[in-house]
Amino acid sequence: MKAPLVVVRFTPKPGSHEQVEAILRSMVAATRAEPGNRRYDLFRSTDGSGAALFNLVEHYADEAAAAAHRETAHYKQYRIDIMPLLVEPPQVQLLQAIDSKPY
């Protein structure tokens, strides 16, 4: 089975959205350079109240590549740095493709 598409939602505490965005941006290049990474895209949205929300869309070649990502130094450091800046822990959604275009 292929690795699922992972969508992770981040809700920054008031006044911390710029810090959260900077931390997430720092993950993009490092993660895209990992063997087995197929996609790592950062998006910003609003919840209607004007508060910034961030979403990462991740895809890996297989489960081993996804597991390896979670063992990298940049991943471990990002977790330490970002958690105090969030309203709640990141919300992770795993999506298994039924009919999607390969990328």
N, CA, C and O of each residue as an XYZ file, in Angstrom:
412
protein
N       0.841     -1.182      0.000
C       0.000      0.000      0.000
C       0.886      1.245      0.000
O       1.887      1.311      0.714
N       0.509      2.207     -0.794
C       1.232      3.474     -0.839
C       1.008      4.245      0.450
O       0.007      4.061      1.144
N       1.954      5.102      0.748
C       1.804      5.968      1.915
C       0.648      6.921      1.670
O       0.445      7.366      0.541
N      -0.114      7.244      2.711
C      -1.228      8.178      2.536
C      -0.730      9.600      2.319
O       0.411      9.945      2.626
N      -1.626     10.401      1.782
C      -1.396     11.840      1.732
C      -1.677     12.341      3.148
O      -2.677     11.964      3.759
N      -0.807     13.176      3.655
C      -0.945     13.692      5.017
C      -1.250     15.182      4.940
O      -0.540     15.937      4.276
N      -2.303     15.594      5.619
C      -2.647     17.010      5.723
C      -2.589     17.358      7.205
O      -3.276     16.751      8.027
N      -1.750     18.354      7.535
C      -1.575     18.746      8.929
C      -1.992     20.209      9.072
O      -1.516     21.079      8.343
N      -2.883     20.461     10.020
C      -3.413     21.818     10.246
C      -2.824     22.377     11.543
O      -2.788     21.699     12.570
N      -2.368     23.625     11.471
C      -1.763     24.310     12.602
C      -2.568     25.553     12.920
O      -2.851     26.356     12.031
N      -2.940     25.720     14.185
C      -3.667     26.905     14.629
C      -2.777     27.669     15.606
O      -2.650     27.272     16.765
N      -2.159     28.761     15.152
C      -1.274     29.537     16.026
C      -2.039     30.267     17.135
O      -3.201     30.641     16.971
N      -1.365     30.455     18.249
C      -1.904     31.308     19.299
C      -1.930     32.739     18.772
O      -1.147     33.083     17.887
N      -2.817     33.577     19.302
C      -2.844     34.979     18.874
C      -1.450     35.611     19.008
O      -0.770     35.455     20.022
N      -1.057     36.315     17.968
C       0.223     37.005     17.965
C       1.418     36.151     17.591
O       2.539     36.657     17.540
N       1.207     34.861     17.326
C       2.351     33.996     17.003
C       2.341     33.482     15.569
O       3.158     32.634     15.212
N       1.420     33.990     14.739
C       1.311     33.435     13.387
C       2.575     33.638     12.559
O       2.917     32.774     11.751
N       3.274     34.751     12.738
C       4.496     34.975     11.958
C       5.588     33.991     12.355
O       6.316     33.491     11.498
N       5.705     33.710     13.655
C       6.690     32.734     14.119
C       6.350     31.339     13.603
O       7.231     30.603     13.160
N       5.078     30.982     13.663
C       4.644     29.668     13.183
C       4.947     29.546     11.690
O       5.473     28.527     11.241
N       4.620     30.572     10.933
C       4.895     30.532      9.496
C       6.391     30.376      9.225
O       6.780     29.598      8.353
N       7.219     31.089      9.946
C       8.668     30.982      9.747
C       9.173     29.573     10.046
O      10.004     29.042      9.309
N       8.685     28.976     11.105
C       9.094     27.605     11.453
C       8.659     26.643     10.356
O       9.438     25.793      9.923
N       7.425     26.775      9.911
C       6.922     25.876      8.862
C       7.671     26.084      7.550
O       7.983     25.116      6.856
N       7.960     27.329      7.206
C       8.726     27.600      5.981
C      10.109     26.947      6.041
O      10.619     26.458      5.033
N      10.705     26.944      7.228
C      12.037     26.345      7.355
C      12.013     24.843      7.119
O      13.041     24.254      6.783
N      10.872     24.225      7.287
C      10.747     22.778      7.074
C      10.639     22.414      5.592
O      10.970     21.291      5.209
N      10.188     23.333      4.768
C       9.888     23.013      3.375
C      11.116     22.509      2.614
O      11.098     21.389      2.103
N      12.167     23.298      2.527
C      13.344     22.901      1.745
C      13.994     21.647      2.314
O      14.386     20.750      1.568
N      14.106     21.590      3.639
C      14.756     20.432      4.264
C      13.969     19.150      3.994
O      14.559     18.106      3.713
N      12.667     19.224      4.078
C      11.848     18.027      3.876
C      11.791     17.634      2.408
O      11.834     16.447      2.085
N      11.694     18.607      1.519
C      11.671     18.287      0.090
C      12.967     17.605     -0.353
O      12.970     16.870     -1.340
N      14.058     17.842      0.362
C      15.350     17.234      0.019
C      15.487     15.806      0.547
O      16.445     15.114      0.201
N      14.566     15.366      1.360
C      14.639     14.009      1.918
C      14.370     12.959      0.839
O      13.503     13.146     -0.015
N      15.116     11.857      0.881
C      14.802     10.755     -0.036
C      13.385     10.245      0.273
O      13.016     10.092      1.437
N      12.631      9.995     -0.737
C      11.285      9.470     -0.530
C      10.211     10.524     -0.386
O       9.027     10.188     -0.365
N      10.587     11.800     -0.284
C       9.566     12.837     -0.218
C       9.053     13.121     -1.617
O       9.837     13.350     -2.538
N       7.736     13.106     -1.778
C       7.116     13.373     -3.076
C       6.452     14.745     -3.117
O       6.331     15.364     -4.174
N       6.025     15.205     -1.940
C       5.323     16.496     -1.881
C       5.391     17.025     -0.460
O       5.229     16.278      0.505
N       5.634     18.325     -0.345
C       5.631     18.989      0.960
C       5.306     20.444      0.685
O       6.199     21.243      0.402
N       4.032     20.789      0.767
C       3.547     22.109      0.386
C       2.876     22.792      1.575
O       2.120     22.168      2.319
N       3.160     24.065      1.738
C       2.622     24.860      2.836
C       1.551     25.812      2.302
O       1.745     26.482      1.288
N       0.419     25.857      3.003
C      -0.699     26.728      2.642
C      -1.132     27.533      3.861
O      -0.976     27.097      5.002
N      -1.679     28.716      3.597
C      -2.266     29.543      4.657
C      -3.737     29.739      4.324
O      -4.104     29.926      3.163
N      -4.565     29.694      5.342
C      -5.992     29.959      5.159
C      -6.474     30.760      6.365
O      -5.717     31.019      7.300
N      -7.725     31.140      6.325
C      -8.322     31.802      7.480
C      -9.560     31.033      7.887
O     -10.177     30.346      7.072
N      -9.913     31.153      9.134
C     -11.086     30.451      9.645
C     -12.341     31.320      9.611
O     -13.369     30.951     10.178
N     -12.257     32.471      8.949
C     -13.385     33.388      8.897
C     -13.263     34.514      9.912
O     -13.886     35.565      9.764
N     -12.454     34.288     10.945
C     -12.272     35.320     11.969
C     -11.074     36.204     11.657
O     -10.809     37.180     12.358
N     -10.356     35.854     10.601
C      -9.152     36.592     10.246
C      -7.898     35.963     10.819
O      -6.792     36.394     10.494
N      -8.047     34.947     11.671
C      -6.892     34.264     12.249
C      -6.210     33.412     11.182
O      -6.876     32.733     10.401
N      -4.896     33.452     11.155
C      -4.151     32.655     10.181
C      -4.119     31.201     10.623
O      -3.854     30.896     11.786
N      -4.386     30.327      9.696
C      -4.254     28.889      9.901
C      -3.286     28.394      8.842
O      -3.254     28.924      7.731
N      -2.511     27.400      9.172
C      -1.555     26.852      8.221
C      -1.830     25.376      8.010
O      -2.230     24.662      8.930
N      -1.608     24.932      6.778
C      -1.780     23.532      6.431
C      -0.558     23.065      5.652
O      -0.092     23.738      4.733
N      -0.057     21.914      6.032
C       0.989     21.245      5.273
C       0.366     20.066      4.562
O      -0.410     19.319      5.157
N       0.697     19.892      3.300
C       0.262     18.729      2.538
C       1.528     17.939      2.239
O       2.441     18.432      1.576
N       1.572     16.711      2.734
C       2.771     15.893      2.633
C       2.461     14.566      1.942
O       1.386     13.991      2.115
N       3.411     14.104      1.171
C       3.288     12.771      0.578
C       4.674     12.177      0.448
O       5.625     12.858      0.061
N       4.777     10.908      0.772
C       6.047     10.192      0.736
C       5.904      8.954     -0.137
O       4.795      8.474     -0.372
N       7.019      8.448     -0.609
C       7.017      7.289     -1.503
C       6.416      6.066     -0.820
O       5.755      5.250     -1.462
N       6.649      5.945      0.478
C       6.138      4.805      1.230
C       6.172      5.122      2.716
O       6.620      6.192      3.129
N       5.693      4.178      3.507
C       5.639      4.376      4.951
C       7.036      4.542      5.551
O       7.217      5.297      6.506
N       8.020      3.839      4.990
C       9.390      3.951      5.506
C       9.924      5.365      5.334
O      10.600      5.883      6.222
N       9.630      5.993      4.206
C      10.077      7.375      3.977
C       9.372      8.329      4.933
O       9.992      9.273      5.424
N       8.097      8.105      5.204
C       7.359      8.945      6.152
C       7.927      8.778      7.559
O       8.078      9.757      8.290
N       8.239      7.550      7.935
C       8.825      7.294      9.254
C      10.209      7.924      9.361
O      10.564      8.476     10.403
N      10.988      7.843      8.292
C      12.327      8.440      8.289
C      12.235      9.959      8.463
O      13.076     10.560      9.131
N      11.227     10.570      7.870
C      11.021     12.021      8.017
C      10.885     12.398      9.490
O      11.457     13.389      9.945
N      10.122     11.595     10.225
C       9.884     11.897     11.642
C      11.121     11.678     12.518
O      11.124     12.048     13.692
N      12.152     11.085     11.957
C      13.398     10.856     12.694
C      14.488     11.868     12.366
O      15.571     11.817     12.948
N      14.218     12.788     11.440
C      15.246     13.761     11.063
C      15.428     14.810     12.158
O      14.524     15.070     12.951
N      16.614     15.402     12.179
C      16.897     16.458     13.155
C      15.991     17.663     12.947
O      15.525     18.265     13.914
N      15.734     18.024     11.673
C      14.890     19.204     11.439
C      13.451     18.967     11.896
O      12.798     19.897     12.370
N      12.950     17.748     11.764
C      11.593     17.445     12.239
C      11.527     17.534     13.766
O      10.615     18.146     14.321
N      12.491     16.926     14.427
C      12.498     16.934     15.889
C      12.610     18.362     16.430
O      11.947     18.701     17.410
N      13.436     19.198     15.805
C      13.592     20.576     16.255
C      12.324     21.392     16.001
O      11.927     22.205     16.836
N      11.693     21.174     14.851
C      10.453     21.898     14.539
C       9.386     21.596     15.584
O       8.659     22.498     16.000
N       9.282     20.348     16.010
C       8.282     19.977     17.020
C       8.529     20.719     18.336
O       7.593     21.201     18.975
N       9.789     20.802     18.726
C      10.138     21.517     19.957
C       9.782     22.996     19.825
O       9.215     23.585     20.745
N      10.112     23.590     18.687
C       9.921     25.026     18.482
C       8.462     25.433     18.319
O       8.059     26.491     18.803
N       7.671     24.611     17.646
C       6.323     25.054     17.267
C       5.260     24.795     18.330
O       4.300     25.559     18.428
N       5.402     23.758     19.115
C       4.335     23.370     20.038
C       3.900     24.491     20.995
O       2.699     24.657     21.204
N       4.821     25.266     21.584
C       4.374     26.327     22.500
C       3.632     27.471     21.801
O       3.003     28.296     22.464
N       3.700     27.526     20.473
C       3.093     28.616     19.714
C       1.700     28.290     19.194
O       1.072     29.124     18.543
N       1.214     27.090     19.473
C      -0.063     26.633     18.927
C      -1.168     26.597     19.971
O      -0.914     26.363     21.153
N      -2.399     26.831     19.521
C      -3.581     26.757     20.370
C      -3.806     25.312     20.823
O      -4.212     25.065     21.958
N      -3.541     24.373     19.931
C      -3.734     22.946     20.186
C      -2.691     22.184     19.382
O      -2.075     22.756     18.483
N      -2.480     20.914     19.682
C      -1.526     20.149     18.879
C      -1.934     20.146     17.406
O      -3.115     20.289     17.090
N      -0.967     19.984     16.508
C      -1.309     19.926     15.086
C      -2.363     18.844     14.829
O      -2.308     17.757     15.404
N      -3.305     19.159     13.969
C      -4.376     18.227     13.610
C      -3.964     17.479     12.340
O      -3.816     18.085     11.279
N      -3.784     16.181     12.450
C      -3.276     15.366     11.350
C      -4.414     14.573     10.726
O      -5.201     13.931     11.422
N      -4.483     14.630      9.411
C      -5.473     13.868      8.655
C      -4.722     13.030      7.632
O      -3.917     13.561      6.866
N      -4.977     11.726      7.614
C      -4.369     10.822      6.636
C      -5.406     10.490      5.580
O      -6.504     10.031      5.895
N      -5.049     10.725      4.319
C      -5.971     10.492      3.212
C      -5.410      9.404      2.313
O      -4.297      9.533      1.802
N      -6.166      8.340      2.116
C      -5.765      7.276      1.211
C      -6.453      7.528     -0.130
O      -7.674      7.666     -0.195
N      -5.665      7.584     -1.184
C      -6.206      7.889     -2.511
C      -7.152      6.793     -2.996
O      -6.873      5.600     -2.875
N      -8.247      7.225     -3.532
C      -9.191      6.320     -4.203
C      -9.031      6.503     -5.702
O      -8.898      5.531     -6.445
N      -9.045      7.750     -6.138
C      -8.857      8.075     -7.544
C      -8.185      9.429     -7.600
O      -8.848     10.460     -7.491
N      -6.870      9.436     -7.770
C      -6.145     10.702     -7.827
C      -5.088     10.634     -8.909
O      -4.607      9.564     -9.283
N      -4.750     11.790     -9.390
C      -3.740     11.907    -10.410
C      -2.352     11.755     -9.777
O      -2.073     12.411     -8.773
N      -1.495     10.928    -10.320
C      -0.147     10.787     -9.745
C       0.633     12.101     -9.840
O       0.451     12.879    -10.776
N       1.476     12.323     -8.887
C       2.345     13.496     -8.908
C       3.726     13.088     -8.491
O       4.627     13.926     -8.437
